[in-house]
Amino acid sequence: MEKYKNLLSIIIPTKNRYSTLLPVLDSIIDNLSNEYEYEVIIQDNSDDNKPCLDYLIKRNASQLKYFYNQVSIPIADNTELAIDNSNGKYLIFIGDDDFICPDILEITNLLDERSINCLIYSPGYYWWESVVFKKENYYHRSANLWLPDVSPILEFTKLDPEFELDKTLAKGAMAYDMLPRFYHGIVLRSEIEKLKSKCGRYIVGSCPDIDFAVSLAINIKEYYHLNYPVSIFGASKNSGGGWTALKKHFGEVEKLPFLRPEIKDSWNPLIPRIWSEKTIYPQTTSEVLKGYHVRKELNLLALYAAMLVYEPWLEPKIARYVIKNCRYNPLKYFKFTFELFKKLVGFVVVKVKYKFKMLPFNVFANVKHQEVIIVLKNNFKINI
């Protein structure tokens, strides 16, 4: 395995969320095979780390590598420290309330055998018991586990990064869609190190997950998609997913300690100056394009239309951004009208899919966090 001690490093930056982190660590250690070498990098920036130290002593697992920084730093900086402290040939970055499937090492070994540098996949989603929804439905309830409705036969599909990046930019970059991922994606270490060699740091933008997606799309030659939930996105009470459930996933840019200070000063003037589900990804994308000197157009008209449809209370003066963006090209007003129409139609379609249970997921209700991997094992039986 060349100079690497481990086949895989699982990167987990964390801060003040031991109620989910420690069960996640248990889930990884209890379910991953010892056939392949792996490590779990816990990059801790919590205010008081004694509970985690007590846990590590009690657990006594050699795969757990713990690093602590008591000085409060942005999440991007904490993530970069985790990468530098890792030693895997392949890396995956997850949150401290996310889950890893028991087959991840076998899948990573398959990537190594096939010389695949980057893999994305069809993930699962889990709402922790602590999550409170402002409005519940069949899909949105605490302790719900969503597993993708996909073929039980493993299928690797080759993807073109530039093509996928252009599609994402055309839609306003409010989601990473089918872009290559490091957050809930498996990436060869050399591809991650390539980013730092070009820009001086791994993360150049505000939000690490979309930052890596856009950065990899710019720098990687090819990657693959796998129809299997290699990991599961978790949403707990104090995470971004938990804030989304309560419709509180927003805030003033100047008052968010997890953003780098310099990012606040260089906010794109064409993007509403507020941190929200709709703005943070386009903002980060614009930072990454600038950082890598890539001259591609980000369709901000799609962002304005989405905010009008989904977040109208956050920016009641969205019209001024539309005018600022369109003032030198009146034809853009027609484009904005079309984008607004698409968002309205999309809004209705999503409502219909929720109402008639049409999302491409199998939903398992009342799943305790200790049971997530058990349910996954019982419903995904594959031969690797």
C-alpha positions in Angstrom: 0.0 0.0 0.0 2.9 2.2 -0.8 3.6 4.8 2.0 0.1 4.6 3.5 -0.5 2.7 6.7 -4.3 2.6 6.2 -6.5 1.9 3.2 -9.0 4.4 4.4 -9.2 7.4 6.7 -12.6 8.4 7.9 -12.4 12.2 8.7 -14.8 13.6 11.3 -14.4 17.2 12.4 -16.5 17.8 15.5 -17.5 20.5 18.0 -19.8 20.2 21.0 -21.8 17.3 19.7 -20.7 14.3 21.7 -24.3 13.0 22.0 -24.1 12.0 18.3 -20.4 11.6 17.8 -19.9 8.9 20.4 -22.7 6.6 19.0 -21.3 7.2 15.5 -17.9 6.1 16.6 -19.4 3.0 18.2 -21.2 2.2 15.0 -18.0 2.4 13.0 -15.8 0.4 15.3 -18.5 -2.3 16.0 -19.4 -2.9 12.3 -16.3 -2.4 10.1 -14.2 -5.4 9.3 -10.6 -5.7 10.5 -9.5 -7.3 7.3 -8.3 -3.9 6.0 -6.4 -1.2 7.9 -8.4 1.9 8.5 -8.5 4.9 10.9 -11.1 7.3 12.2 -9.7 10.8 12.6 -11.6 12.7 15.3 -10.7 16.4 14.9 -12.2 17.9 18.1 -12.8 21.6 18.6 -15.2 21.3 21.5 -15.3 23.6 24.5 -14.8 20.8 27.0 -13.4 17.5 25.7 -13.4 15.5 28.9 -16.5 13.4 27.9 -14.7 12.4 24.7 -11.4 11.6 26.5 -13.4 9.4 29.0 -15.0 7.6 26.0 -11.7 7.0 24.2 -10.2 5.5 27.4 -13.2 3.2 27.9 -13.5 2.2 24.2 -9.7 1.6 23.8 -9.9 1.2 20.0 -6.6 1.5 18.1 -8.5 2.8 15.0 -9.6 5.9 16.8 -7.1 8.8 16.3 -8.0 11.8 18.5 -6.8 15.4 17.9 -7.9 18.3 20.0 -7.7 22.1 19.5 -9.2 24.1 22.4 -9.0 27.4 20.4 -12.3 27.9 18.6 -11.7 27.8 14.8 -14.0 27.7 11.7 -15.2 24.4 10.5 -13.1 24.7 7.3 -9.9 25.0 9.4 -10.9 22.1 11.6 -11.5 20.0 8.5 -8.1 20.9 7.1 -6.4 19.8 10.3 -8.2 16.5 10.1 -6.9 15.8 6.6 -3.3 16.7 7.7 -3.6 14.3 10.6 -4.8 11.4 8.5 -2.7 8.7 6.8 -5.1 6.8 4.5 -4.6 6.1 0.8 -8.3 6.9 0.4 -10.3 9.5 2.5 -13.9 10.0 3.3 -15.3 13.1 5.2 -18.4 12.7 7.2 -20.2 14.7 9.9 -20.4 13.8 13.6 -24.0 12.6 13.2 -23.5 10.6 10.1 -23.2 6.8 9.6 -20.9 4.5 7.6 -22.0 1.3 6.0 -20.2 -1.9 7.1 -19.0 -2.6 3.5 -17.1 0.6 3.0 -13.6 -1.1 3.3 -14.5 -3.7 0.8 -15.8 -1.0 -1.5 -12.7 1.1 -1.0 -10.5 -1.9 -1.8 -12.5 -2.4 -5.0 -11.8 1.2 -5.9 -8.1 0.6 -5.3 -8.1 -2.5 -7.5 -9.9 -0.7 -10.3 -7.7 2.5 -9.9 -10.8 4.7 -9.3 -9.8 8.0 -7.8 -13.1 9.3 -6.7 -16.5 7.7 -5.9 -19.9 9.2 -5.2 -23.0 7.1 -4.4 -26.6 7.0 -3.5 -26.6 7.9 0.2 -29.2 7.2 2.9 -30.7 9.8 5.3 -31.4 9.5 9.0 -33.3 11.9 11.2 -32.0 11.4 14.8 -34.5 11.0 17.7 -33.6 14.5 18.9 -34.8 16.3 15.7 -38.0 18.3 16.0 -39.9 19.3 12.9 -41.9 22.4 12.5 -44.3 20.4 10.4 -44.2 16.6 10.1 -45.1 14.3 7.2 -44.5 10.7 6.1 -40.9 11.5 5.3 -40.1 14.1 7.9 -40.3 12.6 11.3 -37.7 12.0 14.0 -36.1 8.6 13.9 -37.0 8.1 10.2 -34.4 6.3 8.1 -34.5 6.8 4.3 -32.6 4.2 2.2 -32.4 4.7 -1.5 -34.6 2.5 -3.7 -31.9 1.1 -6.0 -30.9 -2.1 -7.7 -29.3 -4.7 -5.4 -26.6 -5.3 -8.1 -23.6 -3.0 -7.8 -23.3 -0.7 -10.8 -20.5 1.7 -11.3 -21.3 4.6 -13.7 -18.5 6.8 -15.1 -19.2 10.6 -14.9 -17.7 13.6 -16.6 -16.7 16.3 -14.0 -16.9 19.3 -16.3 -20.3 18.3 -17.7 -21.7 17.8 -14.2 -20.1 21.1 -13.0 -21.7 23.0 -15.9 -25.1 21.5 -15.1 -24.8 22.5 -11.4 -23.7 26.1 -12.3 -26.7 26.4 -14.7 -29.0 25.5 -11.8 -27.5 28.1 -9.4 -25.2 25.6 -7.5 -27.7 25.3 -4.7 -27.0 21.6 -4.4 -24.0 19.5 -5.4 -26.2 17.1 -7.4 -23.9 14.6 -9.1 -20.6 16.5 -8.6 -17.6 14.6 -7.2 -17.7 14.6 -3.4 -15.3 14.3 -0.5 -18.1 14.9 2.0 -19.9 11.6 1.8 -17.6 10.5 -1.1 -14.5 8.4 -1.2 -11.5 10.2 -2.7 -7.9 9.1 -3.4 -5.6 11.1 -1.1 -3.5 12.4 -3.9 -6.6 14.1 -5.4 -7.2 16.0 -2.2 -3.5 17.0 -1.9 -3.7 18.3 -5.4 -6.1 20.9 -4.2 -3.8 22.2 -1.6 -0.8 22.3 -4.0 -2.8 24.5 -6.4 -4.4 27.0 -3.9 -2.3 26.7 -0.8 -5.1 25.1 1.3 -7.6 22.4 0.9 -10.7 24.6 1.3 -10.9 28.1 -0.3 -14.5 28.8 0.3 -17.1 29.2 3.1 -18.7 25.7 3.2 -16.5 22.6 3.1 -18.9 20.2 1.5 -19.8 22.1 -1.6 -16.2 23.6 -1.7 -14.7 20.1 -2.2 -17.4 19.2 -4.7 -16.7 22.1 -7.0 -12.9 22.0 -6.4 -12.8 18.3 -7.3 -14.9 18.9 -10.4 -12.4 21.5 -11.6 -9.3 19.3 -10.9 -10.3 15.7 -11.3 -10.4 13.9 -14.7 -13.1 11.4 -14.1 -15.0 9.7 -11.3 -17.7 7.1 -10.7 -21.2 6.8 -9.1 -22.2 3.7 -7.2 -25.8 2.7 -6.6 -25.3 1.8 -2.9 -25.5 3.8 0.3 -21.9 3.8 1.4 -22.8 6.3 4.1 -25.9 7.9 5.6 -26.4 11.6 6.1 -27.5 12.2 9.6 -29.5 15.2 10.9 -29.6 15.9 14.6 -31.0 18.6 16.8 -28.0 20.9 16.7 -26.9 20.2 13.2 -27.7 22.0 9.9 -30.3 19.3 9.2 -31.9 19.9 12.6 -32.1 23.6 11.9 -33.7 22.8 8.5 -36.3 20.8 10.2 -37.3 23.8 12.4 -37.0 26.2 9.4 -34.1 28.0 11.2 -31.3 27.2 8.8 -30.2 30.8 8.3 -28.3 33.7 10.0 -26.4 36.9 9.5 -23.0 36.4 7.9 -21.3 38.7 10.4 -22.6 36.7 13.4 -21.6 33.2 12.4 -18.4 32.0 14.2 -18.0 28.9 12.0 -17.2 31.0 8.9 -13.7 32.3 8.2 -13.4 36.0 9.0 -12.0 36.8 5.5 -15.0 35.2 3.9 -17.3 37.6 5.5 -15.4 40.5 4.0 -15.4 39.1 0.5 -19.0 38.1 0.2 -20.3 38.2 -3.4 -22.2 41.5 -3.8 -24.7 39.7 -6.2 -25.7 37.2 -3.5 -28.0 38.3 -0.7 -25.8 38.8 2.3 -27.3 36.2 4.5 -26.3 32.6 5.3 -29.1 30.2 4.4 -29.7 26.9 2.6 -30.0 28.7 -0.7 -27.2 31.3 -0.5 -24.2 29.4 1.1 -23.6 27.0 -1.7 -23.7 29.6 -4.5 -21.5 31.8 -2.4 -18.9 29.1 -1.8 -19.1 28.1 -5.4 -18.3 31.6 -6.5 -15.3 31.6 -4.1 -14.0 28.4 -5.5 -14.3 29.5 -9.1 -12.4 32.6 -8.3 -9.8 30.7 -6.2 -9.0 28.4 -9.2 -9.3 31.2 -11.8 -12.1 29.4 -13.6 -14.2 31.6 -15.9 -17.5 29.8 -15.8 -20.9 31.6 -15.2 -22.9 30.8 -12.1 -26.6 31.3 -12.8 -27.6 33.5 -9.9 -31.0 34.2 -11.4 -31.9 30.6 -10.4 -30.8 31.5 -6.8 -33.1 34.6 -6.7 -36.0 32.6 -8.1 -35.5 29.9 -5.5 -35.3 32.4 -2.6 -38.6 34.0 -3.8 -40.3 30.6 -3.8 -38.7 28.9 -0.8 -37.2 31.7 1.4 -39.1 34.9 0.7 -39.0 36.0 4.3 -35.2 36.1 4.3 -34.7 38.7 1.6 -37.9 40.7 1.0 -35.9 43.0 -1.3 -34.7 40.3 -3.7 -35.8 42.5 -6.6 -32.8 44.7 -6.1 -30.5 41.8 -6.7 -32.4 40.8 -9.8 -32.1 44.4 -11.1 -28.4 44.6 -10.3 -27.7 41.3 -12.1 -29.8 42.2 -15.2 -29.2 45.9 -15.6 -26.6 45.5 -18.4 -28.6 42.8 -20.2 -32.4 43.3 -20.3 -32.9 39.9 -21.9 -31.9 38.4 -18.5 -35.3 39.6 -17.1 -36.9 37.0 -19.4 -34.5 34.4 -18.2 -35.3 35.2 -14.6 -39.0 34.9 -15.3 -38.3 31.5 -16.8 -36.3 30.5 -13.8 -39.1 31.6 -11.4 -41.6 29.6 -13.4 -39.3 26.5 -13.1 -38.9 26.9 -9.4 -42.7 27.3 -8.9 -43.3 24.1 -10.9 -40.6 22.4 -9.0 -42.1 23.5 -5.7 -45.5 22.0 -6.7 -43.9 18.7 -7.9 -42.0 18.3 -4.6 -45.2 18.8 -2.6 -47.0 16.2 -4.7 -44.1 13.7 -4.3 -44.2 14.2 -0.5 -47.9 13.9 -0.3 -48.2 10.8 -2.4 -45.0 9.2 -1.1 -43.2 9.2 -4.4 -39.6 10.0 -3.4 -37.1 7.3 -4.5 -36.5 6.1 -1.0 -37.8 3.3 1.3 -38.7 4.9 4.6 -38.2 3.0 7.9 -40.0 4.6 10.9 -39.0 4.7 14.5 -35.4 3.6 14.0 -33.3 4.2 17.0 -29.8 5.4 16.2 -28.4 2.1 17.5 -30.5 0.3 14.9 -29.5 2.3 11.8 -26.8 -0.2 10.6 -29.0 -3.2 11.5 -31.7 -1.9 9.2 -29.2 -1.2 6.5 -27.7 -4.7 6.7 -31.2 -6.3 6.6 -32.2 -4.3 3.5 -29.0 -4.2 1.4 -27.5 -7.6 0.8 -24.8 -7.5 -1.9 -21.8 -9.4 -2.9 -18.7 -7.4 -3.3 
